[in-house]
Amino acid sequence: MSARRPIRSISGPIILSSISVALSVALLVGWILVIYRNQVLTQNWESNAWLMVAGILSFVTIMTVLVLFSVFLAREIIEVRRQTSFIDSVTHELRSPLASLRLCLQTQARPQLQPSQREQLREMMLDDVERLSALIDDILETSRLAQDLASRQIERVELGALVERCVSTTARRHRLEPSTIAVDVPPGIALETDPVALEVSLRNLLDNAIKYSDSPREIGLTAQPTPSGGLCIEVSDNGVGIPRNQLNRVFERFYRVDDETVRSRRGTGLGLFVASALIKGMRGRLRAHSEGPGQGTRMVITLPARIVAEPRSSSVAQEARSSREPSESDEVVSA
């Protein structure tokens, strides 16, 4: 197999563009000085003024085209570099669970295995299949984002049940107890939104929070209504954090922070991109907050979705339970 050709550096086009711009500016300045110092050319200045104007306009046009070309070329090189990194990451993400599945199948072929050991292998294989399924879902969801997001289904969603599914699925995928993720969601919240998009977004955020945190992990998920009638959901962790100058870039497709602590962990650079795009499709917003490397991260979702059921307070819940309990007079009558 032939070796992969290395991606060229972006510094080359930038240097060439800078040299071209500098030479063009020097040429224009020199040209103007020569014209002003040459008395023969300037004697009929009024009749030849259009030559100067045409020359300046031509120069501005050439400079604009040159700058736009340089910017376009730089973006293309960056995009190719990201796609190459994405392919490498996906290859690793596919090989790891496939190798694990092969090992489990080979181990299960041993006749001396105990039933408990076979059950453990079966659970490991299910985890690997779920990991592959999650990766494929992210890739497919990325391709669907180019389609019309207006076709998504809006339904009534019980937030507590949806969060519980996300927490259970993510914890099982990482072989953690669901209690590892501290959940603070008021009971009784229901809203009208796209359940699939919201669930995929929360799973991706929780997956990132666990993936980029080390033991002892402090993962949290909180939700509360906003004064405007929407919903605010926050996923926090005590992980590797994000440099402040890259807080917005982490939502770009294929982008991963260029740091060894990030590169050493599996990932494709699609999770946050998919989550951000889905939330935008719900007319919401996803923001990243971090004090810097090693300081953890907070991902805040703001949704304008209309809440159709308010959270129940303890007093309201107590009154509801009391109203359902039969009174003494009711018991006597029924007797």
C-alpha positions as CSV (number, residue, x, y, z in Angstrom):
1,M,0.0,0.0,0.0
2,S,1.4,3.4,-1.0
3,A,2.2,5.9,1.7
4,R,-0.3,8.8,2.1
5,R,1.0,12.0,0.6
6,P,1.4,14.5,3.4
7,I,-0.9,17.5,3.4
8,R,1.0,20.6,2.4
9,S,1.4,23.4,4.9
10,I,-0.8,26.5,4.8
11,S,2.1,28.8,5.3
12,G,3.2,28.5,1.7
13,P,0.2,30.1,0.1
14,I,0.1,32.8,2.8
15,I,3.8,33.7,2.2
16,L,3.3,33.8,-1.6
17,S,0.2,35.9,-1.2
18,S,2.0,38.3,1.2
19,I,4.9,38.7,-1.3
20,S,2.5,39.3,-4.2
21,V,0.6,41.9,-2.2
22,A,3.8,43.7,-1.1
23,L,5.2,43.8,-4.7
24,S,1.9,45.1,-6.1
25,V,1.8,47.9,-3.5
26,A,5.4,48.8,-4.2
27,L,4.7,48.8,-7.9
28,L,1.7,51.1,-7.5
29,V,3.6,53.5,-5.2
30,G,6.6,53.6,-7.5
31,W,4.4,54.2,-10.5
32,I,2.7,57.2,-8.9
33,L,6.0,58.7,-7.8
34,V,7.4,58.4,-11.4
35,I,4.4,60.1,-12.9
36,Y,4.4,63.0,-10.5
37,R,8.2,63.5,-10.9
38,N,8.1,63.3,-14.7
39,Q,7.2,66.8,-15.9
40,V,6.6,65.6,-19.5
41,L,3.9,63.2,-18.4
42,T,2.3,65.7,-16.0
43,Q,2.1,68.6,-18.4
44,N,-1.2,67.2,-19.8
45,W,-2.4,65.8,-16.5
46,E,-6.0,66.9,-16.9
47,S,-6.4,65.2,-20.2
48,N,-4.6,62.0,-19.0
49,A,-6.3,61.8,-15.6
50,W,-8.5,58.9,-16.7
51,L,-5.3,56.8,-17.2
52,M,-4.5,57.2,-13.5
53,V,-8.1,56.4,-12.4
54,A,-8.2,53.3,-14.7
55,G,-4.8,52.2,-13.4
56,I,-5.9,52.5,-9.8
57,L,-9.2,50.7,-10.4
58,S,-7.3,47.9,-12.2
59,F,-4.9,47.6,-9.4
60,V,-7.7,47.4,-6.8
61,T,-9.4,44.7,-8.8
62,I,-6.2,42.7,-9.1
63,M,-5.6,43.0,-5.4
64,T,-9.1,42.0,-4.5
65,V,-8.9,38.9,-6.7
66,L,-5.5,38.0,-5.3
67,V,-6.7,38.3,-1.7
68,L,-9.9,36.3,-2.3
69,F,-7.9,33.6,-4.0
70,S,-5.5,33.4,-1.1
71,V,-8.3,33.1,1.4
72,F,-10.1,30.5,-0.6
73,L,-6.9,28.5,-1.0
74,A,-6.2,28.6,2.7
75,R,-9.7,27.5,3.5
76,E,-9.4,24.6,1.1
77,I,-6.1,23.4,2.6
78,I,-7.7,23.6,6.1
79,E,-10.7,21.7,5.0
80,V,-8.6,18.9,3.4
81,R,-6.5,18.7,6.5
82,R,-9.7,18.3,8.6
83,Q,-11.1,15.7,6.3
84,T,-7.9,13.7,6.5
85,S,-7.9,13.9,10.3
86,F,-11.6,12.8,10.2
87,I,-10.8,9.8,8.0
88,D,-8.0,8.8,10.4
89,S,-10.2,9.1,13.4
90,V,-13.1,7.2,11.8
91,T,-10.7,4.4,10.8
92,H,-9.5,4.1,14.4
93,E,-13.1,4.3,15.7
94,L,-14.1,1.4,13.4
95,R,-11.1,-0.8,14.0
96,S,-11.2,-0.7,17.8
97,P,-14.7,-2.2,18.3
98,L,-14.3,-4.6,15.3
99,A,-11.1,-5.9,16.9
100,S,-12.9,-6.3,20.2
101,L,-15.8,-8.1,18.5
102,R,-13.5,-10.5,16.8
103,L,-11.7,-11.2,20.1
104,C,-14.9,-11.9,21.9
105,L,-16.2,-14.2,19.2
106,Q,-12.9,-16.2,19.2
107,T,-13.1,-16.4,23.0
108,Q,-16.7,-17.6,23.0
109,A,-15.6,-20.5,20.8
110,R,-13.7,-22.0,23.8
111,P,-15.8,-24.9,25.2
112,Q,-14.5,-24.5,28.8
113,L,-16.0,-21.0,29.3
114,Q,-18.5,-20.6,32.2
115,P,-22.0,-19.2,31.5
116,S,-21.1,-16.1,33.5
117,Q,-18.1,-15.5,31.3
118,R,-20.2,-16.0,28.2
119,E,-22.7,-13.4,29.5
120,Q,-19.9,-11.0,30.2
121,L,-18.6,-11.4,26.6
122,R,-22.1,-10.9,25.3
123,E,-22.4,-7.6,27.1
124,M,-19.0,-6.5,25.8
125,M,-20.1,-7.3,22.3
126,L,-23.3,-5.3,22.7
127,D,-21.3,-2.3,23.9
128,D,-19.1,-2.5,20.9
129,V,-22.1,-2.7,18.6
130,E,-23.6,0.3,20.3
131,R,-20.4,2.2,19.9
132,L,-20.4,1.4,16.1
133,S,-24.0,2.3,15.9
134,A,-23.4,5.7,17.6
135,L,-20.6,6.5,15.2
136,I,-22.7,5.6,12.1
137,D,-25.6,7.6,13.5
138,D,-23.3,10.7,13.8
139,I,-22.1,10.3,10.2
140,L,-25.6,9.8,8.8
141,E,-26.9,12.7,10.8
142,T,-24.2,14.9,9.4
143,S,-25.3,14.0,5.9
144,R,-28.9,14.7,6.7
145,L,-28.1,18.1,8.0
146,A,-27.7,19.3,4.5
147,Q,-31.4,18.5,3.9
148,D,-34.4,20.6,5.0
149,L,-34.5,20.7,8.8
150,A,-38.2,21.9,8.6
151,S,-39.2,18.3,7.8
152,R,-38.4,17.2,11.4
153,Q,-41.3,16.1,13.6
154,I,-42.4,18.2,16.5
155,E,-43.9,16.2,19.3
156,R,-44.7,16.5,23.0
157,V,-41.6,15.4,24.9
158,E,-41.4,14.4,28.6
159,L,-38.0,15.9,29.4
160,G,-37.3,13.7,32.5
161,A,-37.9,10.4,30.5
162,L,-35.7,11.6,27.6
163,V,-32.9,12.6,29.9
164,E,-33.1,9.3,31.7
165,R,-32.7,7.4,28.4
166,C,-29.7,9.6,27.3
167,V,-28.0,9.1,30.7
168,S,-28.6,5.3,30.7
169,T,-27.4,4.8,27.1
170,T,-24.3,6.9,27.5
171,A,-23.3,5.4,30.8
172,R,-23.7,1.9,29.5
173,R,-21.7,2.7,26.4
174,H,-18.8,3.9,28.6
175,R,-19.3,1.0,31.1
176,L,-20.2,3.5,33.9
177,E,-23.0,3.5,36.5
178,P,-25.8,6.0,35.6
179,S,-25.2,7.6,39.0
180,T,-21.9,8.9,37.6
181,I,-23.9,11.6,35.9
182,A,-25.6,13.9,38.4
183,V,-29.0,14.8,37.0
184,D,-31.0,17.8,38.2
185,V,-34.2,18.0,36.1
186,P,-37.4,19.3,37.7
187,P,-40.2,16.6,37.4
188,G,-43.2,17.2,35.2
189,I,-41.5,19.3,32.4
190,A,-43.0,18.6,29.0
191,L,-42.2,20.6,25.9
192,E,-43.0,20.6,22.2
193,T,-39.9,19.9,20.2
194,D,-38.1,17.4,18.0
195,P,-37.4,14.4,20.3
196,V,-34.9,12.7,18.1
197,A,-32.8,15.9,17.6
198,L,-32.8,16.7,21.3
199,E,-31.9,13.2,22.3
200,V,-29.0,13.0,19.8
201,S,-27.7,16.4,20.9
202,L,-27.8,15.4,24.6
203,R,-26.1,12.0,24.0
204,N,-23.3,13.7,22.1
205,L,-22.8,16.3,24.8
206,L,-22.8,13.6,27.6
207,D,-20.5,11.4,25.5
208,N,-18.0,14.3,25.1
209,A,-18.2,15.1,28.8
210,I,-17.3,11.5,29.8
211,K,-14.7,11.0,27.0
212,Y,-12.7,14.2,27.9
213,S,-12.8,13.7,31.7
214,D,-10.7,11.4,33.9
215,S,-11.6,9.7,37.2
216,P,-12.9,10.9,39.5
217,R,-15.5,12.3,37.0
218,E,-17.9,15.1,37.9
219,I,-20.5,15.1,35.2
220,G,-23.7,17.1,35.6
221,L,-26.9,17.6,33.6
222,T,-29.3,20.3,34.7
223,A,-32.4,21.8,33.2
224,Q,-34.7,24.7,34.1
225,P,-37.3,26.8,32.3
226,T,-36.4,30.3,31.1
227,P,-38.4,33.4,31.9
228,S,-39.3,33.6,28.2
229,G,-41.0,30.2,28.3
230,G,-38.2,28.3,26.8
231,L,-35.7,25.8,28.3
232,C,-32.1,25.9,29.4
233,I,-30.1,22.7,29.6
234,E,-26.5,22.5,30.8
235,V,-24.0,19.7,30.6
236,S,-20.9,20.2,32.7
237,D,-17.7,18.2,33.4
238,N,-14.4,18.5,35.2
239,G,-12.3,17.4,32.2
240,V,-9.5,18.8,30.0
241,G,-11.3,22.0,29.2
242,I,-11.1,24.2,26.1
243,P,-8.8,27.1,25.3
244,R,-10.8,30.3,25.3
245,N,-9.8,31.2,21.8
246,Q,-11.3,28.0,20.5
247,L,-14.6,28.0,22.3
248,N,-16.5,28.8,19.0
249,R,-14.4,26.6,16.7
250,V,-15.2,23.4,18.5
251,F,-18.6,23.4,16.8
252,E,-17.0,23.4,13.3
253,R,-17.2,20.1,11.3
254,F,-14.2,17.8,11.8
255,Y,-12.5,20.3,14.2
256,R,-10.7,19.0,17.3
257,V,-8.5,21.0,19.6
258,D,-4.9,20.7,18.6
259,D,-3.7,19.4,22.0
260,E,-2.2,16.0,23.0
261,T,-4.7,15.5,25.8
262,V,-7.5,15.8,23.2
263,R,-5.8,13.9,20.3
264,S,-5.0,10.9,22.6
265,R,-8.8,10.3,23.1
266,R,-11.0,8.8,20.4
267,G,-13.2,11.1,18.5
268,T,-14.1,12.3,15.0
269,G,-14.8,16.0,15.4
270,L,-18.5,15.5,14.5
271,G,-20.2,15.2,17.9
272,L,-20.4,18.9,18.7
273,F,-21.0,19.9,15.1
274,V,-24.0,17.6,14.9
275,A,-25.3,18.8,18.2
276,S,-25.0,22.5,17.3
277,A,-26.6,22.0,13.9
278,L,-29.5,20.1,15.4
279,I,-30.1,22.7,18.0
280,K,-30.0,25.4,15.5
281,G,-32.6,23.5,13.5
282,M,-34.8,23.7,16.6
283,R,-34.2,27.5,16.6
284,G,-32.0,27.1,19.7
285,R,-28.4,27.9,20.6
286,L,-25.5,25.8,21.9
287,R,-22.7,27.7,23.7
288,A,-19.4,26.4,25.2
289,H,-17.9,27.8,28.4
290,S,-14.5,27.0,29.8
291,E,-11.9,28.8,31.9
292,G,-9.2,27.1,29.9
293,P,-7.2,23.8,29.7
294,G,-7.8,21.6,32.7
295,Q,-10.7,23.7,34.0
296,G,-13.6,21.7,32.7
297,T,-16.3,22.6,30.3
298,R,-20.0,23.7,30.4
299,M,-22.2,23.2,27.4
300,V,-25.3,25.3,27.6
301,I,-28.4,24.7,25.4
302,T,-31.0,27.4,25.1
303,L,-34.3,26.3,23.4
304,P,-37.2,28.5,22.6
305,A,-39.5,25.4,22.7
306,R,-42.8,26.0,24.2
307,I,-43.2,24.3,27.6
308,V,-46.6,22.7,27.7
309,A,-46.3,21.3,31.3
310,E,-44.6,23.2,34.1
311,P,-42.4,21.5,36.7
312,R,-44.3,20.4,39.8
313,S,-43.1,21.8,43.1
314,S,-43.2,19.7,46.2
315,S,-46.2,21.6,47.6
316,V,-48.2,21.1,44.4
317,A,-47.2,17.5,44.3
318,Q,-48.3,17.0,47.9
319,E,-51.6,18.6,47.2
320,A,-52.1,16.4,44.2
321,R,-51.4,13.3,46.2
322,S,-53.7,14.5,49.0
323,S,-56.5,15.0,46.5
324,R,-56.1,11.4,45.2
325,E,-56.2,9.9,48.7
326,P,-59.7,9.0,49.9
327,S,-61.0,10.8,52.9
328,E,-62.4,9.2,56.0
329,S,-66.0,10.0,54.9
330,D,-65.3,8.5,51.5
331,E,-64.1,5.3,53.2
332,V,-67.3,5.1,55.3
333,V,-69.5,5.6,52.4
334,S,-67.7,3.1,50.3
335,A,-67.9,0.6,53.2
